[in-house]
Amino acid sequence: MPFRCSEPGPREWIDRLRTLSFTFEGRSYSAHPGDTITSALLANGVTLLGRSFKYHRPRGAVSLANHDVNALFATAEDTNVRGDVTPVTDGMVVNPVNVRGSLAKDADRHMDRFGRFLPVGFYYKAFHRPRALFPFWERIIRRRAGLGRVDTAWTPRRRPKRYGYCDVLVIGAGPAGLRAALNAADAGFEVLLADENPCMGGSLDYQWLGDAIADTQRDDLIARVLGHPGVTVHTGTVALGCYTDQWIPLATPDGIIKVRARGVVLATGALEQPAVFHNNDLPGVMLASGAQRLLHRFGVVPCERAVVQAANREGLVAAEQMAAAGVTVAAVVTHGPGVTEADASRLTDAGIPVYRGWTVYAAQGADAVTAATIAPLDDAGNCQADAGETLPCDGVLMSVGWAPAGHLLYQSGGTFRYDDTLTMPVPADWPATVVPAGRVNGAFTLGQQLADAEDAVRRLTAALRGEPVPPVVPQRDSEAHGSQWPIVPHPKGRNFVDFDEDLQLKDLEQAAREGFDNIELLKRFSTVGMGPSQGKHANLNAIRILARFRGQGIDATGTTTARPMYHPVRLEDLAGRRMRPERETPVQDWHRDRGATFMEAGEWRRPAYYGADAASAIADEVTMVRHGVGLIDVSTLGKLEVFGPDAATLLDGAYTMRKGNIRVGLTRYALMVDDAGIIVDDGVAGRLADDHFYVSATSGHAEATYQTLTRKALEWGLDVHVVNRTGQLGALNVVGPMSRRVLEPLTDMDLGEASLPRLGICDTRVCGHWARLVRVGFVGELGYEIHATPAALATIWHALLDAGAAHGIRPFGVEAQRVLRLEKGHIIVGQDTDGLTNPFEAAMPWAVHLKKPFFVGRPALAHLKGQEQRRLVRFVLPPDHDGPLPRECHLVIRDGDIAGRVTSIARSPTRGQPIGLAMVDRALADSDEPLIIRADDGVLVRGAMIAETFYDPDGVRQDADNPEASP
């Protein structure tokens, strides 16, 4: 069982003088500042940290370097927190992910027994037959899929993105990175040094710890780096990817820095690879380097009795360090040329049993390692299990080989080849301005790493100065550092290649037998390397397995693409600071003072409704508009002035309907599409003079519409000016049968049909101020939009409230407006349409004037006419429907298949029943079948499509001279 050392080590990251407390699964534990979640739990003797993705097998720490998925946790605000690198804070509440119940009593822990029914790729082959059972399986799979739960009420932590520039970016602050940074800075370059760990030193802090020469060099290098004015250091920083021209985003604790560097030194090191044997995923099985990190960085001894599997000298050093820390090393099993007779005798002289030519065959135990079975290898490398021994232990430490952390070199255009001596890929070629150094380049000894860094900087310096680049001075080691085949078959399987995806040796062999014998196909079919660790511990062994299956070399087998991001990155870091300015209307304070609940509308915050209870407030607001008079702030609408000799020509070309034949003083609906005929915006265009138009646009598309009109005017060479007055003018809409009675006394004109007809527009004075009146009927009632300057609009707003008090006037918000327009059957662009909707699909053929010789999108619409595959339809639910309403985007089902989706739905106070719009397949739209909507939890709701408008199909309610509206 792991435990904390009583005496501090020389390179510890923790502060033993202070103590923190945290809880895990409801139990309280102690930790020290500097502890990560993983190290703190292990220090408290907790080895069971998680459950595996597919089989829910017990899992523990492996790498202590953020290279595996085993240690993922949930905190109060985050899920899938990486325990290896996330510091413990005082009072932190931590829980496991991917469990039902507790870790020890996970309700899904029995999934391991059904492993033979879940072979590789089973999800491609199962569950879809019989078809009737698919919804049942779908619900189960959705409940089981994924890791952790997302709390939608999280607290955003916005961190700004920044830009950085340097001459040389050095990634990795181990021995090679430190030397490279100093040499580059001494050459006169501005250097930025980045390392993912909170402290510099890399392997000097654990693998080389205790070597007197290494200790001295470490202290000297770090002191010189920190004191050099030409070096800037970023610790706790991950290089996420390498993009064109050395553009590299760095994820720092304070947000992402997008660095542009002239040159890059990649001192990213190597990743220790696990051995593959039976039960190699049990808690207690660790990489030897992980055990060293745990011991030297956090002062935690990983186990009490260990079996060490070593195919290199690094494993032997780890065994010696564990023994020095008080661990009983039951055995060191070695195989391959990486461990010499002299190396083995050094351990034997220290009283540690060494089994040369042996391997670990299996780990024993239920929820943690209790013993290890070791067995000899014959001359062909086959494990002789019958001749094995079982040794009691609570830890198995593996050091069987390395893989270069070469993702950034791949992304910069570099290539790798397999080195049979080192038993790992090494760089073959690379750009002159992105150079590898250190262990990533196959340099293993300390002297080799430092010399390789100097050579890398020498060549990079020449490239940056435009001088001939000298040839590479080889520094790669000539001794083996791993096993060619660290993989042991077992009749019971459970010898895992990929801990993330629960992939075993037999899974990859089966995938290859089924024809997925290309490395990219193998990856996609089996999902090897596609988990959170992105193949850091799995890819090399997977390539070895495929290479042996195909009887070819590693290079011939190839490797998979190394895509960004290297480590998982918080989405809020990728998003950066939320640069979303909020615009306010002239009467924003009034809305706020009256208890409005606000909603976002592009850059604006608009009142959604007034009152505490949304449903009752919206219903009351709708009823008032239908029977009395309401007032809504529509200042957010786009407002554009278009004037000049070619104003009509511009609008005729930009909109689908004719604009040049609009009479002065009238408006017309304005629908805008793109070149593909897709709806992008709508509004109203009114003509004030032969060469002067006033055009409105939707709140979220005002700027885009302005830019489109301006660009088209330039492209077409028109004599026209477009002025964006969205921010210069406010607007309100007084609407309802009593609206004329309320507004007319405040104006200088008669508001009857003769002077301001339906769809009319004019300039007048309201409350003594200039204003522009527009007769619009978006909500299906008599209404007047009043556009005025901000100061005047505030005066008019208050005057209308006073004048309408006798008629019960009340403000209404966007939610009521949406219900009102839905009752009238009017669409909202972006809600009832999507990025593929054309006017014919939106049931708006009347808005497309194909007789016009030209307008944007005309060729596409001429082709699409009559070819639409779907159509927007109206539907109603029964008046007595008392269950939850389907929601927008809920699917429409026909004969068991998806036939469309709901785009708008609401309970109509006017009709007394739910109504809505749905985009459905044309065959369904042309039928008289019922509309079947799949609501939450798979409940099917039956509705009926109707052809007529929900409310006032003849439009008589919009007549200014009807008895209700007349003064």
N, C-alpha and C positions, 0 to 999 in steps of 0.2 A: 504494500500500500504506500502511495506517495506521502511524503511528509516534508515539513520545512526544516532546513538545516538550522542548528542552534547558533552557528557562527556565520556572520556575513561573509560573502565572497568579495574579491577585489573588483569585480565588474558588475555588481548587482544594479539593477534598475530601480529597486524598491527602496523606500525609506522606512527602515525598521523602527525608527523612533516614534512613528505615528501609526495609529490603527484606525481602520475604517470598518464599518459593518454593512453587510448586504444580506439579502435573502434570496434563496434559490428554492423553488418549489415550496415556499412557505416556511422554510427553515432558515434560521439566522446563522451567518458565518462571519468570520473576521478576515480582514485583508490589510495590506499596507499600500500606501500611495505608490503608484508605479506598477502594481499588480494588474494583470488583465483578468478578465472573467475566468478564462481557462486556468491560468496559473493559480488564482485564488481558490478555485474549487479543488484543484489537485492538492494544493497545500493543506486543505482541510480533509483530505482523504477521499474526496468524491471523484471517482474515476468514470462513472457512467454519466456522460455528458449529453447524449442524444440518442435518437433512433434513426436507422437508415431509411432512405427514401421509399424503397419498394417493399422490402421485407421487414422493416421495423426491427432490425437486429440491433443489439446494444452497441454503442459506439463510444469511443474515448478520444483523447488527444493523439495526434499522429505527428504533425510537423512543428507545432508551436511557431509557425511562420506564415499563417494565413494561406497555406497551400492545400487545405483539405476542407471538406464540408462538415466534418463530424461535429465541430463545436460551433453550432449556430444557436442563437438564443433570441428570446423576446424580452423587451423591457417594457416599461409603462407606456412609452411612446413609439418604440421602434420594433420592427420584426426582422428576423434573419440577421441579427447583430452578430458580427464575427468575433467570437470569444477570444481567439488567439491574439487579437490586436486591439480590442476595445478595453480601455482602462476601467477599473472598478471605481465607482464614486460612492461617497458615503450615503447610505440609505437606499442604494439602488435595489430595485426589485427585478429579479431575473427569473425567467421561466423557460423551459425547453420548447422547441417547436416540433411539429410532426408527431405529436403524441395525443392520445385521447386518455385523459386521466393523468396519472403520474408516470415518470420515466420507468420506475420499477414495475408498475402495474398497467402499463400501456395496453389499452383494450385491443390494439392491433398487433401486439407482439407475436400473436400466433400466425401471422401472415407468412412467417418463415417456413412453416410446415407445408404451405401450399406452393412452394417455389417451383416444383416440377410442373405445375399448371400455369406458370407464368414465364414461359421461355422467352428468349430474346425476340423482340418484335411482336410479342403476343397481341399488343394493342392494335396492330395492323390487321390481325387475322380474326379477332374475336369480337363478340358483342353485337355485331351488325346483323346477325341471324340467330334466331328468327327476328324479323323486323319488328314485330309487335313488342318485343321485350327491350328494344333499344332505349326507350325513355327511362325504363327502370335502371338499366345499367348506366345510362348517362348521369342520372342523379347520384348514384353511388360513386362513380368515377370523379365527378365534380367535387363531391364532399371529401374525397381522399386525395385529390390532386393538389400539388403545390406544397410549399413549406411555410408555415406560419400564417397569421391572420393580419390583415391590414386594418388598422384603426383609422377610419375616415375622419375622425375628430382630432387628428394629430395636430401638434403645434408646429407651424412652419418655422424653420430656422434658415432664414435667407442669408446666403453668403455671396458677396459680389464676385463676379469673374473679373480677373485683372489680366493685363498684358505685361509680358516681360521680354527683355532683349538681352542677349549676351553674345560674346564671341564664341565661347566654348561652354557647352552644357555637359557636365559629367554626371552620369546616372549610376549611383552606387558609391557608398562611402566606406567600402572595405579597403583592404590594403592597396589594391590596384587603383580604385577610385581616388583615394586620398593622394597617392603619388601622382596620378594624372592631373588632378586639380592643381597641385603645387607646381608641377612642371609647366603647365599651360599658363598659370598666373606669372611665373617667373619669366616666361617668354613675352610677357607684356599683354596678354589677353585678359579680357574681363571674363571671369569664370563664375558659373553658377553650379554648385554641387548639391545634388538631391539624393536623398536616401529614404526608403520607406520606413525604416526603423526610427524610434525616437532618439536614438543615440548613434553616433558615428563609431566605426570600428569593424562592423561586419564580423567575419569569421575570426578576427583577432581577439574578439571578446569571448569566444568559447572553444573553437577548434584549436587555436594556437595558444590558448591560455596556459600559463605555466612555462612556456618557452621563453627563457630570459631574453634572447635576442628579439623575438617577436614582441614581447611586452615593451621593451625599450623603443623599438621602432614605432609601435602604435602610439605611445605617448608623445613621441617626437612629431610624428606626422599630424596628429590631431592638434597639437599646440601650434604648429606652424600654419596649418590651414585656418584655425580660428584667428590667428594673428596677422594673416596676410590681407592687406587692403584690397587686393584684386579678386578675392574669393567671397562669394555670398553663399551661405549654407542654408538649405531647407531640409529639415528632418521631418519624419512623419509624413513624407511626401512620395506619392506614387506617380510615375510617368505612365500615363494612360495609353498612349499610342504615339507612333511616329508617322507624321503626315508630310505632305510635299514640302520640300525646301526646309527641312528640319523644323517643322512647326509641331511642337510637342506640348500637349496640355499636362500640367502637373496638378494633381489633386493634393492640396495642402490642408492642414487642419482649419485654415481660414478661408477655404474656397479654392476654386480652380484658377491657376495662372497659365495663360496661353503664351508659351515661350517660343520666340523665334530665335534660333541659334544659328550662327554661321557654321559651326562644327559641333559634333557630338562624340563623346567618348562613352561607350557602353561598357561599364564595369559592373554588370548586373549579376555576375556570379553564376552558380550552378545550383540546381534543385536536386536534393537527394531523392532517389527513387526507392519505392518499397519493394520488398520481395513478395512473391506470390506463392502462398502456401495455404493449407487448410486452416480456416478460422483466423486469417491474417488481419481481420478487422476487429477482433475482440479488444475491448479496453485493456490496456497494458501492453499492446503491441505498438511500438513507436519507432520512428526513424531515429537512428543514433544521434543525428544532429539535433533533432527535436528534444531528445533527452538532455543533450548538452546545453541547449538554449534554456530549458527549464531549470537546470541546475545552476548555471552561471549567471543568468540574467535575473532569475526570480528566487534563487536560493531554495529550490524545491527538488528533493531527491525523488526521481520518478518511480522507484520501486525499492523493495527490500532485497529481492533475490532475482537476478537477471540471467537470461541466456542471450548472448550477443552473436548475431550472424554477421560476419565481416568478410567482404571480398576485396578489401583495400586497407591501407594503413590508417585511414580516417576512423574505421571501425575499431581498430585496435587501440587508438588513442582514446576513443570514447569509453572502451572497456576499462582502460587504466584510470580515467577520470572518475568513472562510476565507483571503481574499487576504492579510490582515494577518498570518495565522499561517504564511504561506509556501506555501499551496496555489495552484497555477496554475489560475485560473478560465478554462477554455477558452471558455466562453460562458455567458451568462445568457439564457434564452429566456422571454419573457413574453407573456401574453395576457390580455385582459380589462381592465376599468377600474381594477383595483387597483393598477396601476403607471402612473404619469403620465410625460409626456415629461421633466419635470424630474428625476424619480427615475432614469430611464434615462440621462439625460445625466450625472448624477453618476458613474455607473459607467463610462460611456464616457470621461469625463475622466480616470478612474483607470486607463485602459488595458484595461478589461474589455470584450470584445465583447458587445453586446446585440442580440438578435434579437427585435424587437417583433412581436407577432402570430404567433409560432411556438410550437411545443410539442415535447415529447419524444415521438417516435414509437416508438422501441424502444431497449432496451439490448442491447448485443452482448457475447458472451462465453460460455464453457462453465461454469466453476465460479465465475467472478467477472466483474465488469464490465471490459471492455477498450476499449469505445467506446460512443458514444451516437449514434443517428440522430435528427436533429431535422428538423422539416418545418414549412412555413408553414400557416396556417389561412385558408380563404377567408372571405368575408363571412358565410356561413351557419355558420361554425364547424367546417367539415369539414377534416380533415387532408389536405394535398396531398402524399402520400408520394413521388410521382415527382419533386417539386422539392426533396427533402430533402438534407441533408448528413450525413456521418458524421464525428464528431469523436473522436479517440482520448482516452480518459480512464479513470480507475480508480474514479471516483465519480460518482453522479448524486444530487443533493440536490433534494428536492421540497418546495415550499411553495405549495400550491394551494388552501388553505382550512382551515376549522376546524369542529369540532362541539363544542357545549357539553358539559362534564362534568356533565350535568344529571340523573343517575340518582337522586340523593337528592331532588331537587325533584319528579321524577315520583312517587317513592314517597310523598312527603308530600301528594300530591294536586294538585300544580301541573301546569300544561299549558304547551305550547310552540307557537309558530307560526313559519313560515319567513319570514325576512327576506331579500327579494330583493336588497337592497343589500349586506348583510353576507355573503350567500350561506351562511347557517347558520340553524338554528333558534334562537329566542330565547324566554325565558320570556314567557308571555302573562298568566298569573295564578298566584297562589300564596297559601298561608295567611298570615295576618297575623303568625304567630309563626315562620315559616320563610321567610326572605327571601334572594334571590340578590344577589350583589354582584360587580362586576368583569367579567372577560371572559366568564364564564358568562352574564352578563346583556347581553352585546354591547358592553361598554365596553372599547375597545382601547388608546387612548392612556393614558399614565401618569396624566395629569391626570383623564381620565374615570374611570379605575379608582378613584382615591382619592376623588373626589367621589361616585361611586356607592356606595362603602362608607360614607361619612358619611351619605348619604341613607338607606341601608338601616338603619343603626343608629338614625337618627332615627325612622323609622317603627316599628321593632321596639320601641324604648323606649316609644313611646306605647301600643303594643299591650300590653306587659307591665304598664304602669301603669294600664291600663284607661281611657286617654284616647282621644279621637278620633284615628284614624290619618290623618296628612296624606297628600295625594296624592303619587304618585311624581314626582320631578323627573327627567326623562329625561336620561340620560348616554350613551346609545348612540351609537356612531360613525355618521357619515353617509357614510363612504367604504367602498368595496368592500374586502373582505379575503380574497377567494377567487374561484374560477372557478365559474360555474354548471354547467359540464359538463367536469370534469377527466378525461374518459374518452375514450380513443382506440381505436377498433376496429382489429383487425389480422387479416389472412386466416389467419395461423397460430395465432391465439389466444394462449394463455399470457400474457394480460393479466389479472392477478389482482385480484379485488375483495376476497376474504377470504383472507389468508395462512394462517389457522388451518386452514381446511377445503379449501384448494386450489380455491376456486371462481373461475371466470373469468367474464368478461362474457357469453360465449355460454351458460354454464350458467344464469345467471339469466334471460336472454332465453328460453331453451328451457323453463325451468320455467314462465314466464308463458304461453308459447304452449300448454303442456299444461294450462292452466286454473288454475294456482296463482298467480293474479293479484291476490290479496289479500296485503297485506304480511305478515300473520301466517301465511297458508298458504305463501307463498314462503319464509319463514324455516324452517318445519317441513319442507317438502319438500326444500329445498336445503341446509338446516342453516347458512345464512348467519348469522353472529353468534352461533353456538352453541358456539364453541370457547373455549379458555381466555381469550382477550382479550374475550369477551362483546360483540363487535361494535364495540369502540372505534374501530377503523380501517375497519370494513366497512359498518356500518349506513347511514350517510348516503349513500354511493355506491349501495348497493343500493336505497334509496328513490328516488334519482334515476333509476336504470335502470328501475324499475317505473313511475315516474311518466311517463317518456318513452314507454314501451311502451303505456301506457294513454291517453296524450295528455291528461294532467291535471296539476294542480299538486302540489307537495310536500305541502301541508296536506291536500288531498283524498286523497292516497295514504295518509297516516297514518304512524305509526311503531309499533314493537313495544314490548312491555312491558319496563320496566327493573326486573328483579327483583334482589334481593340474591343472591349477594354481588358487590360491585363488582370486587374482585380475588380471585383464588383464596386460600383460607384453609386453614391446616393443620387437619386434623381434630382433632389433639390440642389445638389452641387452642379449638376449638368444644366439645370434651369438657371442658376445664378440668382442675382437679386431681382426681385419682381419690379421691373421698371414699367409700372402701369399707372400713368398719371390719371387722376380722376377729375373729370370736368363737372361743373355744377351749373344748373340752370338759374335764371334770374330769381326764381322763387324757391330755391333749394331749402333755405332756412325755414320757410313756411311749412314745407313738407315735413321737415324734421320736427318742428314744434308741434305738429298735429299727429305725431305718432306713426308716421309712415314707416312701413317695412320696405327697405330698399333692395333692389336687384341690379345686377350689372347689365349694361347695354352698351357694348363696345367700351368706350372711354368714360361713359356716363354712369351715374348711379340714379336710377329712376325709381319712383315709388311703385312697389308691386301692389300694395293695398294699404288701406288705412284701418287700423284696429288691431286688437290682440289675436282674435281668432280668424285665421285665413279664410276658411270655408264660408262662414257667415258674412264676413266683411265683403268678400267678392260677390256673393249672391245679392246682398243689399245694394252694392254699387251697380250691378247689372240691372236690377229692378228699377232703380232710380233713373237710369238712362232711358230705359224703355218707356217709363210712364211719366217722367218729369223732366229733369234737366241735370246734366252732369258736366263736370269740368275736369279736363286732363291736361297736364303739362306735356307738350310734344316738342319742346325746344331742342330735343336731341336729334330731330330729323335733319338730314342733310338739306341745305338750302343753297342753290346755285343760281347765279344770274348769268344768262347767256345772251350776248348782244353783239350786233354787227351785221353787215350785209349778208353774211353766210350763216347766220344763226340757225335758220330753218334747215339748211343743207346739213349742218353738223348733226342736229338732232334727228333728222331723217335717216342719217347713216348710222347713228349710234343706237337707235331704238327700233324695235320691231314694228311699231305702229307708225302711221304717217303723222308727221308733226307740221309739215309745211302748209297743210290745209286747215289747221285749227284757226277758227275766227278769233280776232282780238276780243279779249274779255272772257274766253272760255279755256277750259283745261281738258286734258285727255290723259288716260292711264298711260304710263311709260314703263315698258318692259325692256330690260337690257339682257342680252345673251352674249356669250363669247363666240369665237370663230367656229366652235364645234356645236353651236346651237344650245348650249347649256345655260340655264337661267342663272344670272349673277346678281341682279338687283331689280327693284321696281320702285315706282314712285308716281308722281304726277307732274306733267309739264303744262304750264299755262302761258298763254300769249298775252303780253301787255302791249305790244306794238308790233308792226311788221318785222322789225329787226330786234325785238327784245322779248326773251322768254324767261320764265321763272320755273326752275325744275327742283323737285324734292327727291331725296334718296333715303334709303333706310338708315337707321341710326348707326349701325355697325359698318355700313358700306359707303358712307358719305365721302370719305377721303379717296377711296378707290374709284368711285364714280367721277369725282372731280379730276383725278389723274387720267382716267380713261378719256374723258372729253377733251382735256388739254392735249393729250398725246395725239388723238385722232385729228384735232384741228391742225396740228403741226404736220402730221403725216399726209393729210389731204390738201395742205396748202391753202387753208380757208382764211378769209378775212373775218375773224370772229374773236371775241374775248370771252373767257370764262372766269367768273369771280366766285370764289368759295365764301359764302356769307353765313356758314353754319355757326361760327362763333360770334358773328356780328348781330344776329337777330335771334330773339327768342320766339317761341310759338306756343299757342294753347288752342285747345279745341273745346268749344262749348257746344254740347250736343244733347239731343232729346227733343221730344215734341214741344217743350216749352222754351227751347233755346232762342227762337226768334223774339218771343215776348221779353226775354231777359236782355238780349243784346241790343235790339233796335233802339231803345231809348238812349243808349250810350253812343250811338253813331250819328253821322251827319247825312244818312241816306236811308231810303226805303229798302227793306230787305225782302220784298216780295219777289215773285218769280220774274216779273217784268224787268226789274232793275238788277237783280243778282240771281240769275237762274241756276238750276242745278248744274254743277261743274263750272260755275262761274268764278271769275277772279277779278278783283279790282283794288285800286288803292283808294283809301278814304281816311277818315279821322275817327278814332275811337277814344272817348274820354279826353278829347282835345289833342291827341297825339296822332302822328302819322301811323297808319297800319295798313297791312295788306290782308284782305279777306279772300278766303278760298272756300267755296262750297264743295265739301267732300262728304262721302258717305261710307267711310271704311267700316263703321260699326252698324250701318243699316238704319240710321235715324237722321232726321234733319240735323245738320251740324255746320258749324262755321269754324274754320281754322283762322286764327288771328296771328299774323306775323308782325312783330314790332321790335324796336330796339329794347335792350334789356331793362333800362330804366322805365320805359313806357309800359313794357309788358307787366312788370310788377304792379304798376298802378292799375292797369286794366284787369289783372287777376283779382285784386281786392275789390274793385268796383263791381265786377261780375258776381262775386260772392255776396256783396251787399244787395245788389239788384235782384238776385235770384233767391234771396232768403225767403221771400213770401211763397216761392214755388218749391221750397225744399231742396234747393241746389246743394250738391255735395261733390267733393272731388272723387275721382276714381282713378285707380292705378292700372298698370300694365296688365295684370292678371284679368281684371274685369274687361279690359279692352280686348284681350285675346278671346274671351268667351263671347263677347258681342260680335266680333268679326267672324268667329266660327259659326255662330248662329246665322250669319249672313252668307257664309260659305267662302269668304275671302282667304286667300293663302298668305302665309308668312314665308318669305324667301329664306332658305336656310333651315326652316323647320319642316315645312310641307314639301320642300324640295331638297335635293342633295347635290353632290358634285357631278351627277350624271343626268339630272332631270332637264328635259326640254319642255317647251310650252305645250306640246301635244300631250305629253304624259301628264302634265299638270292640269289637263282638261281646260286649256286656254287657247284653243285654235283661233278664237276671235281676236286674240291679241297679236296675231302674226299676219302682216299684210304682205303676202308674197307678190302682189302686183307691183309693189315698189321695185324699181330696177336694181336697187342695191341697198343693203344695210349689213352691218356686221352679223355674221352667222347665217345670212340668207341661203348660200349654197347648201350648207348643212341641213337647214330646216326644210328646204325644198326636197332634199333627199329623204328626210325623216318623216315627212308628212304621210300619214297612213301606215307607217311602219312601226309605230310604237308598240313595245312589248309589255308595257304596264300602263296603268292609268290611275289618277287620283280620283277616288270615289267618296261620296258621302255615306255615312251609315248612322244608324240609331240603335240603341239598346232598349230593351223593354222598359216602360215607365216604372215597373215594380222591381227593377234590378236593385237589389239591396246589398250586394257584395262589393268588395273593393273594385274600383274601376281599373280596367286595363290601362297601361301607361304608354306614353309615346315610345315608339320603337318596339313595343311588343309585337310578336310575329302573328301574321295571319296564316292559318293552316288550311290546306285543301287536300283531301285524300292522303293525309299523313305527311305531305310535303309542305315546305315553306312556300307561300304564295304571295307574300307581301308583308307590310308592316304598318302599324298605326303611326300617323304623323302628328295628329292633333286629336285630343279628346277632352271633354269636360262635361260636367253635369249642367244642363241648360236650365236655368230658372224659368226662362220664358216658355219652353216646351214641356218642362216638367219631366225630362228624361235625359239620359246621357246621349250625347251626339259626338260625332268625330269625323275625321278624314283619314283615309288609308290609301297608301300606294300599293296596288295589287296587280297581279298578272292580268293581262288583257283578257284572257279567256274567262277568268273569274269576273272581271269588270263587266263583260258582255253577257253574263249569265244572270239568272234570277235566283241563284243559290244563296243560302244564308252566309253571312260572314262569320267565320269561326276564328276567334282570337285566343291565343295561348297566353294567359296572364301568369302572374307569379305562382310558383310551385306547380306549374304545369296545368293549372285549372283552365278549362276551355270555356270561353264565354261566347254565346251566340248572339249575333246582331243581324240587322237587315240593311242592305244597301237601298238607298232611295235616290231618285233622280232630281226631285225638286229641291229648291233652296229651303233650308230649315226655317227661315223667317222672312216674311214679307217678300214673296217671290216677284211681285209686280212693282216693288219699289215705291209704293204710295206713301210710305212713312217718311220719305225724304222730300215730300212736296212742301214748300214753304207756305203755300196758301191753303193747306188743309185746316179745318176748323180748330184743331188743337193748337196749331202753331201760330195762327193769325192773332194779332193783338186784339 
